Structures are given as structure tokens and as C-alpha cells.
């Protein structure tokens, strides 16, 4: 398969890069990292005004209806700039769940608010340590009310609503799982912010106590929807990871060219050359898998599950590898608070666990390939 983005999509990427370079510079990221704000509200508003929040949302629901390829190129720039906004939780998770399973009324209520930046959404899936699985979901739904605790919930402390995975049966099978929309500002919701490795991507614990919620999609089909949402989000977050990996590589390269040791740039030393070359190979391999994922996502191809897992695995490895070795190239200075290396290292590790661990996606890829070969 030979895939590349169109000239218009590349131009969109350039515009997003230019905008984020100006409005999400390292100084702005540090404002959130230092705890001076939960997220960059001005940047969030600006992204909405630029049309970036609604780029994949249909025009009939307040978006531009451009599509997922356009969202992929924006995601790459979000990752490159370490944008401290709830973009992934709202756009990749909540909006995708609504577009997949929401009723027309639910879409009319929430999607225009997402596109305009008025509402922040999230997916409340995890209930402690472990990877995504229907068996791990203990929060219950009965008579239109939710009871239980979700943690960690991405951007849960600042979200206005959540798509909640709940157990609505007792058979122990995945068909017991249903999805609900919960207004996080309503009665019966207690939110507690959690500390994590990357404060620019916040997490929270949300307790539901007889909280009224509205069903999303058909009953007992919640896990099927969750799986589709995770696959879509895996591709989009992989583009964020590739953007971050590329920027970490650039930082290492630039420092290696400027730093002089023994009368020569350190980039002329073989050990540093090899380190940067390994970073480049890792990032390029990840980009190849991401392009495959973008094609599968935009065409809703049957290969999307495998393509999503491949993109997720390679991009996670690349971002962690590049972020770690960027610190090594910088030497002792790379470990200091004043240099920006640690911000990329933080984001790389935060994104590595956001949708499940690397081993979870590796197992998923093997399982999906076996099923396809057996079909």
C-alpha cells in the first residue's frame, strides 16, 4: 500500500504547527506543569476557533466534517507541541464514542459543544490498575443510576461529561457492559484530582453515588463500542506520539550540533551519531505504521484493529525511545528542570499507559492477526 497525505492536509499540518508554536510554546506548557492552571484555557479556546476541535465532527453537528485524516495531522502537531489541553480525552474518546453510538439527540446536544470548545468530555473506563477488559468493570448501572468508582479518568477533574462503561448484568460476559453519558456537574458525582507523571495531561478519580445517567447506544453492546473507540483513539494518539518523537529527535540533533566538547561538536562522535540514528529509525518506523492506521481509520477498513494495534505499539516504543535518548544526548543538562527534555519524557510515559499497556496492545495484535488468518 502506498499512502501519503494530500497537499491540503499537509498545508493544514503546517498551519497547525505554526499556530501551536506560537500559542503552545514550552513556557505555556510549563504554566500547567507547574500547577498554575489545570489546562491552557486560552489555547483550548483558540483550537476551537481554528476549527481543530471539530475537524472530524460532521457539519450537521457543528463541526467542519473534514475527516479523520485531517484529525491525524492535527494530532501530530498537538503531540509535537505538548499542548496542555484535554484534546485526546474530548476529541479522540468522548466525541468518537458519541459519533459511533449516540442518538441524534445526544449528538445534537454534545458534539456542537465539543466543536466550539464549550464542553470537555472524557471516557471513564478504568477502575484501578490493569488493562482494559470487561471483567475489570465493577461499576454498576441499575434503573438509570450509576454506582461505583472510576480511576484514573483522563482529564476527569476538568471534564463536563463522561462516557461511562458500566456493568448492567451479572453473567460475567462482555455483553453485560453498557455505556452511559453522565453529567459530571450533576448530583451524585465526586471528583478528586490525581497526581501523575505528566500534570499537563490530568487524571482524576470519579465516584458515582446514585448518579442519574443516560444510556449511550444499545444495551449490552458497550464493550463492542469501547473496543472501536480504543482502536480509533490508538491511531490518533499514535500520531501524537510520533509528533513528540520527532520533536525529541530534533532537540537532540540540534543540541549535538551546537554543543562543543574537545573542540568538536558532540554530534561528530560516533556514539552520539549512532544514538541519533537509532532515534530516527524508531520514529520513521512508527510513522509508517501510523500512516497505515490513518488509511484504515479514514476508510473504516476491516484491517483497522490490526492497523491500530501496530500504530500504537510502534509509536509508543518510538516516543519513549526518543524522549529517553534525547535526555542522554543532552548529558547532565538533560536531567535539569530548566531544559525541556523532561517534558517530553513525561508525556511519552503518560501516553504509553493511557489506553492500556504496551503488552496489552502486543497481545491484542497477535490475537487479531490469528483471528484474521483463521477466518
C-alpha positions as a Markdown table, in Angstrom:
| # | Residue | x | y | z |
|---|---|---|---|---|
| 1 | Unk | 0.0 | 0.0 | 0.0 |
| 2 | Unk | 1.3 | 3.5 | -0.9 |
| 3 | Unk | -0.2 | 6.2 | 1.2 |
| 4 | Unk | 0.5 | 9.8 | 1.8 |
| 5 | Unk | -1.4 | 12.9 | 2.9 |
| 6 | Unk | -2.7 | 15.3 | 0.3 |
| 7 | Unk | -1.3 | 18.7 | -0.3 |
| 8 | Unk | -4.3 | 20.3 | 1.5 |
| 9 | Unk | -3.8 | 18.0 | 4.5 |
| 10 | Unk | -0.1 | 18.9 | 4.6 |
| 11 | Unk | -1.0 | 22.6 | 4.5 |
| 12 | Unk | -3.3 | 22.0 | 7.4 |
| 13 | Unk | -0.5 | 20.4 | 9.3 |
| 14 | Unk | 1.8 | 23.4 | 8.6 |
| 15 | Unk | -0.9 | 25.8 | 9.8 |
| 16 | Unk | -1.4 | 23.8 | 13.0 |
| 17 | Unk | 2.3 | 23.7 | 13.6 |
| 18 | Unk | 2.6 | 27.4 | 13.2 |
| 19 | Unk | -0.3 | 28.1 | 15.4 |
| 20 | Unk | 0.8 | 25.8 | 18.2 |
| 21 | Unk | 4.4 | 27.0 | 18.0 |
| 22 | Unk | 3.1 | 30.5 | 18.9 |
| 23 | Unk | 0.4 | 29.6 | 21.4 |
| 24 | Unk | 1.8 | 26.4 | 23.0 |
| 25 | Unk | 5.4 | 27.3 | 23.4 |
| 26 | Unk | 7.4 | 25.5 | 26.2 |
| 27 | Unk | 6.8 | 28.5 | 28.5 |
| 28 | Unk | 3.0 | 28.0 | 28.2 |
| 29 | Unk | 3.3 | 24.2 | 28.8 |
| 30 | Unk | 5.3 | 24.9 | 32.0 |
| 31 | Unk | 2.5 | 27.1 | 33.3 |
| 32 | Unk | 0.3 | 24.0 | 33.6 |
| 33 | Unk | 3.2 | 21.7 | 34.5 |
| 34 | Unk | 4.0 | 24.0 | 37.5 |
| 35 | Unk | 0.4 | 23.8 | 38.7 |
| 36 | Unk | -0.6 | 27.3 | 37.9 |
| 37 | Unk | -3.6 | 26.1 | 35.8 |
| 38 | Unk | -5.4 | 22.8 | 35.2 |
| 39 | Unk | -5.1 | 23.3 | 31.4 |
| 40 | Unk | -4.4 | 26.1 | 29.0 |
| 41 | Unk | -7.9 | 27.7 | 28.6 |
| 42 | Unk | -6.8 | 30.3 | 26.0 |
| 43 | Unk | -5.2 | 27.6 | 23.8 |
| 44 | Unk | -8.4 | 25.4 | 24.1 |
| 45 | Unk | -10.5 | 28.4 | 23.0 |
| 46 | Unk | -8.1 | 29.1 | 20.2 |
| 47 | Unk | -8.1 | 25.5 | 18.9 |
| 48 | Unk | -11.9 | 25.7 | 18.8 |
| 49 | Unk | -11.8 | 29.0 | 16.9 |
| 50 | Unk | -9.3 | 27.4 | 14.4 |
| 51 | Unk | -11.8 | 24.6 | 13.9 |
| 52 | Unk | -9.4 | 21.9 | 15.1 |
| 53 | Unk | -11.7 | 20.5 | 17.8 |
| 54 | Unk | -14.5 | 19.8 | 15.3 |
| 55 | Unk | -12.4 | 18.8 | 12.3 |
| 56 | Unk | -13.8 | 15.2 | 12.2 |
| 57 | Unk | -17.3 | 16.1 | 13.5 |
| 58 | Unk | -19.9 | 16.3 | 10.8 |
| 59 | Unk | -21.2 | 19.7 | 9.7 |
| 60 | Unk | -24.7 | 18.8 | 10.8 |
| 61 | Unk | -23.4 | 18.6 | 14.4 |
| 62 | Unk | -21.3 | 21.8 | 14.4 |
| 63 | Unk | -18.0 | 20.5 | 13.1 |
| 64 | Unk | -16.3 | 21.0 | 9.7 |
| 65 | Unk | -16.7 | 17.4 | 8.6 |
| 66 | Unk | -13.2 | 17.3 | 7.1 |
| 67 | Unk | -12.5 | 13.8 | 8.3 |
| 68 | Unk | -10.1 | 11.7 | 10.3 |
| 69 | Unk | -7.1 | 12.2 | 8.0 |
| 70 | Unk | -7.2 | 15.9 | 8.9 |
| 71 | Unk | -7.6 | 15.0 | 12.6 |
| 72 | Unk | -4.5 | 12.8 | 12.3 |
| 73 | Unk | -2.3 | 15.7 | 11.1 |
| 74 | Unk | -3.6 | 17.9 | 13.8 |
| 75 | Unk | -3.0 | 15.2 | 16.4 |
| 76 | Unk | 0.7 | 15.0 | 15.3 |
| 77 | Unk | 1.1 | 18.7 | 15.9 |
| 78 | Unk | -0.7 | 18.5 | 19.3 |
| 79 | Unk | 1.9 | 15.9 | 20.3 |
| 80 | Unk | 4.8 | 17.8 | 18.9 |
| 81 | Unk | 3.9 | 20.9 | 20.9 |
| 82 | Unk | 2.9 | 19.0 | 24.1 |
| 83 | Unk | -0.3 | 21.0 | 24.0 |
| 84 | Unk | -1.6 | 21.2 | 27.6 |
| 85 | Unk | -5.3 | 20.8 | 26.7 |
| 86 | Unk | -7.9 | 18.0 | 27.1 |
| 87 | Unk | -7.7 | 17.3 | 23.3 |
| 88 | Unk | -7.4 | 13.5 | 23.4 |
| 89 | Unk | -10.0 | 12.8 | 26.1 |
| 90 | Unk | -12.6 | 15.0 | 24.4 |
| 91 | Unk | -11.9 | 14.6 | 20.7 |
| 92 | Unk | -10.5 | 11.0 | 20.4 |
| 93 | Unk | -12.5 | 9.4 | 23.2 |
| 94 | Unk | -15.8 | 11.2 | 24.0 |
| 95 | Unk | -16.5 | 12.6 | 20.5 |
| 96 | Unk | -15.7 | 9.3 | 18.8 |
| 97 | Unk | -18.0 | 7.4 | 21.2 |
| 98 | Unk | -20.8 | 9.8 | 20.5 |
| 99 | Unk | -20.3 | 9.6 | 16.8 |
| 100 | Unk | -20.3 | 5.8 | 16.9 |
| 101 | Unk | -23.2 | 5.1 | 19.3 |
| 102 | Unk | -25.0 | 8.3 | 20.2 |
| 103 | Unk | -28.6 | 9.0 | 19.2 |
| 104 | Unk | -29.3 | 12.1 | 17.1 |
| 105 | Unk | -30.5 | 14.0 | 20.2 |
| 106 | Unk | -27.3 | 13.1 | 22.1 |
| 107 | Unk | -25.1 | 14.2 | 19.1 |
| 108 | Unk | -27.1 | 17.4 | 18.8 |
| 109 | Unk | -26.6 | 18.1 | 22.5 |
| 110 | Unk | -22.9 | 17.4 | 22.9 |
| 111 | Unk | -21.0 | 17.4 | 19.6 |
| 112 | Unk | -21.6 | 21.1 | 18.8 |
| 113 | Unk | -20.4 | 21.9 | 22.3 |
| 114 | Unk | -17.2 | 19.9 | 21.7 |
| 115 | Unk | -16.5 | 21.6 | 18.4 |
| 116 | Unk | -17.0 | 25.0 | 19.9 |
| 117 | Unk | -14.8 | 24.3 | 23.0 |
| 118 | Unk | -17.8 | 24.8 | 25.3 |
| 119 | Unk | -17.7 | 21.2 | 26.7 |
| 120 | Unk | -14.9 | 18.9 | 27.8 |
| 121 | Unk | -15.6 | 15.2 | 27.6 |
| 122 | Unk | -13.8 | 12.0 | 28.6 |
| 123 | Unk | -14.2 | 8.2 | 28.8 |
| 124 | Unk | -14.5 | 6.7 | 32.2 |
| 125 | Unk | -13.3 | 3.1 | 31.6 |
| 126 | Unk | -10.6 | 2.1 | 34.1 |
| 127 | Unk | -11.2 | 1.1 | 37.7 |
| 128 | Unk | -7.7 | 0.9 | 39.0 |
| 129 | Unk | -4.6 | -0.9 | 37.8 |
| 130 | Unk | -4.7 | -3.2 | 34.9 |
| 131 | Unk | -5.6 | -3.2 | 31.2 |
| 132 | Unk | -9.0 | -2.7 | 29.5 |
| 133 | Unk | -11.3 | -5.7 | 29.9 |
| 134 | Unk | -15.0 | -6.2 | 30.5 |
| 135 | Unk | -14.2 | -8.3 | 33.6 |
| 136 | Unk | -12.4 | -5.4 | 35.3 |
| 137 | Unk | -15.6 | -3.2 | 35.2 |
| 138 | Unk | -17.3 | -3.3 | 38.5 |
| 139 | Unk | -19.2 | 0.0 | 38.4 |
| 140 | Unk | -22.9 | -0.9 | 38.2 |
| 141 | Unk | -25.9 | 0.6 | 36.3 |
| 142 | Unk | -29.4 | 0.0 | 37.6 |
| 143 | Unk | -32.6 | 1.8 | 36.9 |
| 144 | Unk | -30.8 | 4.6 | 35.2 |
| 145 | Unk | -28.3 | 5.3 | 38.0 |
| 146 | Unk | -24.6 | 4.6 | 38.3 |
| 147 | Unk | -22.7 | 3.4 | 41.4 |
| 148 | Unk | -19.0 | 2.8 | 41.6 |
| 149 | Unk | -15.6 | 4.4 | 41.2 |
| 150 | Unk | -13.6 | 5.1 | 38.0 |
| 151 | Unk | -9.9 | 5.8 | 38.2 |
| 152 | Unk | -7.8 | 7.0 | 36.5 |
| 153 | Unk | -10.1 | 9.1 | 34.3 |
| 154 | Unk | -8.2 | 11.2 | 31.7 |
| 155 | Unk | -8.9 | 14.9 | 32.3 |
| 156 | Unk | -11.7 | 13.9 | 34.7 |
| 157 | Unk | -11.2 | 16.8 | 37.0 |
| 158 | Unk | -12.0 | 19.4 | 34.3 |
| 159 | Unk | -14.5 | 17.4 | 32.2 |
| 160 | Unk | -18.1 | 18.4 | 31.9 |
| 161 | Unk | -19.4 | 15.0 | 31.0 |
| 162 | Unk | -18.1 | 11.4 | 30.7 |
| 163 | Unk | -18.9 | 8.3 | 28.7 |
| 164 | Unk | -19.1 | 5.7 | 31.4 |
| 165 | Unk | -18.6 | 1.9 | 31.0 |
| 166 | Unk | -20.9 | 0.1 | 33.5 |
| 167 | Unk | -21.9 | -3.4 | 34.3 |
| 168 | Unk | -25.6 | -3.8 | 33.7 |
| 169 | Unk | -25.8 | -7.6 | 34.1 |
| 170 | Unk | -24.3 | -10.4 | 36.2 |
| 171 | Unk | -23.3 | -13.1 | 33.7 |
| 172 | Unk | -19.6 | -12.1 | 33.8 |
| 173 | Unk | -19.5 | -11.8 | 30.0 |
| 174 | Unk | -18.7 | -8.7 | 27.9 |
| 175 | Unk | -22.4 | -8.5 | 26.9 |
| 176 | Unk | -23.0 | -7.2 | 30.5 |
| 177 | Unk | -21.3 | -3.9 | 29.7 |
| 178 | Unk | -23.3 | -0.9 | 28.6 |
| 179 | Unk | -22.3 | 2.7 | 28.1 |
| 180 | Unk | -23.9 | 5.8 | 29.7 |
| 181 | Unk | -23.5 | 9.6 | 29.4 |
| 182 | Unk | -23.1 | 11.2 | 32.8 |
| 183 | Unk | -23.1 | 14.9 | 33.5 |
| 184 | Unk | -20.1 | 15.4 | 35.9 |
| 185 | Unk | -21.6 | 18.6 | 37.3 |
| 186 | Unk | -24.8 | 16.8 | 38.5 |
| 187 | Unk | -25.6 | 15.4 | 41.9 |
| 188 | Unk | -24.1 | 12.1 | 42.9 |
| 189 | Unk | -20.7 | 12.8 | 41.4 |
| 190 | Unk | -17.5 | 13.3 | 43.4 |
| 191 | Unk | -14.3 | 14.1 | 41.6 |
| 192 | Unk | -10.8 | 14.0 | 43.1 |
| 193 | Unk | -7.7 | 15.0 | 41.0 |
| 194 | Unk | -4.9 | 12.5 | 41.0 |
| 195 | Unk | -1.1 | 13.1 | 40.7 |
| 196 | Unk | 0.6 | 11.6 | 37.8 |
| 197 | Unk | 3.9 | 11.7 | 35.8 |
| 198 | Unk | 2.6 | 14.4 | 33.4 |
| 199 | Unk | 0.4 | 17.1 | 35.1 |
| 200 | Unk | -0.3 | 18.6 | 31.6 |
| 201 | Unk | -2.5 | 15.6 | 31.0 |
| 202 | Unk | -4.5 | 15.4 | 34.2 |
| 203 | Unk | -6.2 | 12.4 | 35.7 |
| 204 | Unk | -8.9 | 12.0 | 38.3 |
| 205 | Unk | -10.9 | 9.6 | 40.4 |
| 206 | Unk | -14.6 | 9.9 | 39.9 |
| 207 | Unk | -17.1 | 8.3 | 42.4 |
| 208 | Unk | -20.7 | 7.8 | 41.2 |
| 209 | Unk | -23.3 | 7.6 | 44.0 |
| 210 | Unk | -26.8 | 7.0 | 42.6 |
| 211 | Unk | -25.9 | 9.3 | 39.8 |
| 212 | Unk | -28.5 | 9.6 | 37.1 |
| 213 | Unk | -27.1 | 8.8 | 33.6 |
| 214 | Unk | -28.4 | 8.4 | 30.1 |
| 215 | Unk | -27.8 | 5.2 | 28.1 |
| 216 | Unk | -25.5 | 5.6 | 25.1 |
| 217 | Unk | -26.1 | 3.1 | 22.3 |
| 218 | Unk | -27.8 | -0.2 | 22.7 |
| 219 | Unk | -27.9 | -2.1 | 25.9 |
| 220 | Unk | -25.2 | -4.8 | 26.3 |
| 221 | Unk | -23.2 | -3.5 | 23.4 |
| 222 | Unk | -21.0 | -1.3 | 25.4 |
| 223 | Unk | -17.8 | -3.3 | 25.2 |
| 224 | Unk | -18.1 | -3.6 | 21.4 |
| 225 | Unk | -18.3 | 0.2 | 21.3 |
| 226 | Unk | -15.4 | 0.7 | 23.7 |
| 227 | Unk | -13.2 | -1.6 | 21.6 |
| 228 | Unk | -13.9 | 0.5 | 18.5 |
| 229 | Unk | -13.3 | 3.8 | 20.4 |
| 230 | Unk | -10.0 | 2.4 | 21.7 |
| 231 | Unk | -8.9 | 1.4 | 18.2 |
| 232 | Unk | -9.7 | 4.8 | 16.8 |
| 233 | Unk | -8.0 | 6.6 | 19.7 |
| 234 | Unk | -5.0 | 4.3 | 19.4 |
| 235 | Unk | -4.4 | 5.6 | 15.9 |
| 236 | Unk | -4.9 | 9.3 | 16.8 |
| 237 | Unk | -2.7 | 9.1 | 19.9 |
| 238 | Unk | -0.1 | 7.3 | 17.9 |
| 239 | Unk | 0.1 | 10.4 | 15.7 |
| 240 | Unk | 0.6 | 12.5 | 18.9 |
| 241 | Unk | 3.4 | 10.1 | 19.9 |
| 242 | Unk | 5.1 | 10.4 | 16.5 |
| 243 | Unk | 4.9 | 14.2 | 16.7 |
| 244 | Unk | 6.5 | 14.1 | 20.2 |
| 245 | Unk | 9.2 | 11.6 | 19.0 |
| 246 | Unk | 10.1 | 13.8 | 16.0 |
| 247 | Unk | 10.4 | 16.8 | 18.2 |
| 248 | Unk | 12.6 | 15.0 | 20.8 |
| 249 | Unk | 14.8 | 13.8 | 17.9 |
| 250 | Unk | 15.1 | 17.4 | 16.6 |
| 251 | Unk | 16.0 | 18.6 | 20.1 |
| 252 | Unk | 18.8 | 16.0 | 20.4 |
| 253 | Unk | 20.1 | 16.7 | 16.9 |
| 254 | Unk | 20.2 | 20.5 | 17.4 |
| 255 | Unk | 22.0 | 20.1 | 20.8 |
| 256 | Unk | 24.5 | 17.7 | 19.3 |
| 257 | Unk | 25.4 | 20.2 | 16.6 |
| 258 | Unk | 25.7 | 23.1 | 19.0 |
| 259 | Unk | 27.5 | 21.5 | 22.0 |
| 260 | Unk | 31.2 | 21.6 | 21.7 |
| 261 | Unk | 33.5 | 19.1 | 23.5 |
| 262 | Unk | 37.2 | 18.6 | 22.9 |
| 263 | Unk | 37.0 | 21.3 | 20.2 |
| 264 | Unk | 34.3 | 19.5 | 18.2 |
| 265 | Unk | 30.5 | 19.3 | 18.1 |
| 266 | Unk | 29.4 | 16.2 | 20.1 |
| 267 | Unk | 27.4 | 15.2 | 17.1 |
| 268 | Unk | 30.6 | 14.2 | 15.4 |
| 269 | Unk | 31.3 | 11.5 | 17.9 |
| 270 | Unk | 30.3 | 8.0 | 16.8 |
| 271 | Unk | 28.4 | 7.1 | 20.0 |
| 272 | Unk | 26.1 | 10.2 | 19.6 |
| 273 | Unk | 25.7 | 9.6 | 15.9 |
| 274 | Unk | 24.5 | 6.1 | 16.5 |
| 275 | Unk | 22.1 | 7.2 | 19.2 |
| 276 | Unk | 20.5 | 9.8 | 16.9 |
| 277 | Unk | 20.4 | 7.3 | 14.0 |
| 278 | Unk | 18.5 | 4.8 | 16.2 |
| 279 | Unk | 16.1 | 7.5 | 17.2 |
| 280 | Unk | 15.5 | 8.4 | 13.6 |
| 281 | Unk | 14.9 | 4.8 | 12.6 |
| 282 | Unk | 12.4 | 4.2 | 15.5 |
| 283 | Unk | 10.5 | 7.4 | 14.7 |
| 284 | Unk | 10.4 | 6.6 | 10.9 |
| 285 | Unk | 9.1 | 3.0 | 11.6 |
| 286 | Unk | 6.4 | 4.4 | 13.8 |
| 287 | Unk | 5.4 | 7.0 | 11.2 |
| 288 | Unk | 5.0 | 4.2 | 8.6 |
| 289 | Unk | 2.7 | 2.3 | 10.9 |
| 290 | Unk | 0.7 | 5.4 | 11.7 |
| 291 | Unk | 0.1 | 6.1 | 8.0 |
| 292 | Unk | -1.3 | 2.6 | 7.7 |
| 293 | Unk | -3.5 | 3.3 | 10.7 |
| 294 | Unk | -4.6 | 6.6 | 9.2 |
| 295 | Unk | -5.6 | 4.9 | 6.0 |
| 296 | Unk | -7.6 | 2.2 | 7.8 |
| 297 | Unk | -9.3 | 4.7 | 10.1 |
| 298 | Unk | -10.3 | 7.1 | 7.3 |
| 299 | Unk | -11.7 | 4.3 | 5.1 |
| 300 | Unk | -13.2 | 2.3 | 8.0 |
| 301 | Unk | -11.2 | -0.7 | 6.6 |
| 302 | Unk | -11.6 | -4.1 | 8.1 |
| 303 | Unk | -7.9 | -4.0 | 8.9 |
| 304 | Unk | -8.4 | -1.2 | 11.4 |
| 305 | Unk | -8.0 | -3.4 | 14.5 |
| 306 | Unk | -4.6 | -4.7 | 13.4 |
| 307 | Unk | -3.5 | -1.3 | 12.0 |
| 308 | Unk | -4.5 | 0.4 | 15.2 |
| 309 | Unk | -2.5 | -2.0 | 17.4 |
| 310 | Unk | 0.5 | -1.8 | 15.1 |
| 311 | Unk | 0.5 | 2.0 | 15.2 |
| 312 | Unk | 0.0 | 2.0 | 19.0 |
| 313 | Unk | 2.9 | -0.4 | 19.6 |
| 314 | Unk | 5.5 | 1.3 | 17.3 |
| 315 | Unk | 4.6 | 4.8 | 18.2 |
| 316 | Unk | 4.7 | 4.1 | 22.0 |
| 317 | Unk | 8.1 | 2.5 | 21.6 |
| 318 | Unk | 9.4 | 5.3 | 19.4 |
| 319 | Unk | 8.3 | 8.2 | 21.7 |
| 320 | Unk | 9.7 | 6.5 | 24.8 |
| 321 | Unk | 12.9 | 5.7 | 23.0 |
| 322 | Unk | 13.4 | 9.2 | 21.5 |
| 323 | Unk | 12.4 | 11.0 | 24.7 |
| 324 | Unk | 14.8 | 8.9 | 26.8 |
| 325 | Unk | 17.7 | 9.3 | 24.4 |
| 326 | Unk | 17.1 | 13.0 | 24.0 |
| 327 | Unk | 18.0 | 13.3 | 27.6 |
| 328 | Unk | 21.1 | 11.2 | 27.1 |
| 329 | Unk | 22.3 | 13.3 | 24.2 |
| 330 | Unk | 21.9 | 16.4 | 26.4 |
| 331 | Unk | 24.0 | 14.7 | 29.1 |
| 332 | Unk | 23.7 | 16.1 | 32.6 |
| 333 | Unk | 21.9 | 19.2 | 31.4 |
| 334 | Unk | 19.1 | 16.9 | 30.1 |
| 335 | Unk | 18.1 | 16.0 | 33.6 |
| 336 | Unk | 17.6 | 19.5 | 34.8 |
| 337 | Unk | 14.2 | 21.3 | 35.2 |
| 338 | Unk | 15.4 | 24.2 | 33.1 |
| 339 | Unk | 15.8 | 22.1 | 29.9 |
| 340 | Unk | 12.6 | 20.9 | 28.2 |
| 341 | Unk | 13.7 | 17.2 | 27.8 |
| 342 | Unk | 11.8 | 16.0 | 30.8 |
| 343 | Unk | 8.5 | 17.4 | 29.5 |
| 344 | Unk | 8.7 | 15.0 | 26.5 |
| 345 | Unk | 9.8 | 12.2 | 28.7 |
| 346 | Unk | 6.8 | 12.8 | 31.0 |
| 347 | Unk | 4.4 | 12.9 | 28.1 |
| 348 | Unk | 5.9 | 9.8 | 26.5 |
| 349 | Unk | 5.3 | 7.7 | 29.6 |
| 350 | Unk | 1.9 | 9.2 | 30.3 |
| 351 | Unk | 0.7 | 8.3 | 26.7 |
| 352 | Unk | 2.2 | 4.8 | 27.0 |
| 353 | Unk | -0.3 | 3.8 | 29.6 |
| 354 | Unk | -3.4 | 5.9 | 28.6 |
| 355 | Unk | -5.1 | 3.2 | 26.6 |
| 356 | Unk | -3.6 | 0.1 | 28.1 |
| 357 | Unk | 0.0 | -1.1 | 28.4 |
| 358 | Unk | 2.3 | -1.9 | 25.6 |
| 359 | Unk | 1.9 | -5.6 | 26.3 |
| 360 | Unk | -1.9 | -5.3 | 26.1 |
| 361 | Unk | -1.6 | -4.0 | 22.6 |
| 362 | Unk | 1.0 | -6.5 | 21.6 |
| 363 | Unk | -1.3 | -9.4 | 22.8 |
| 364 | Unk | -4.2 | -7.7 | 21.0 |
| 365 | Unk | -2.3 | -7.6 | 17.7 |
| 366 | Unk | -1.3 | -11.2 | 17.9 |
| 367 | Unk | -4.9 | -12.2 | 18.7 |
| 368 | Unk | -6.4 | -10.1 | 15.9 |
| 369 | Unk | -3.9 | -11.5 | 13.3 |
| 370 | Unk | -4.7 | -15.1 | 14.4 |
| 371 | Unk | -8.4 | -14.5 | 14.0 |
| 372 | Unk | -8.0 | -12.9 | 10.6 |
| 373 | Unk | -5.8 | -15.8 | 9.4 |
| 374 | Unk | -8.3 | -18.3 | 10.7 |
| 375 | Unk | -11.2 | -16.6 | 9.0 |
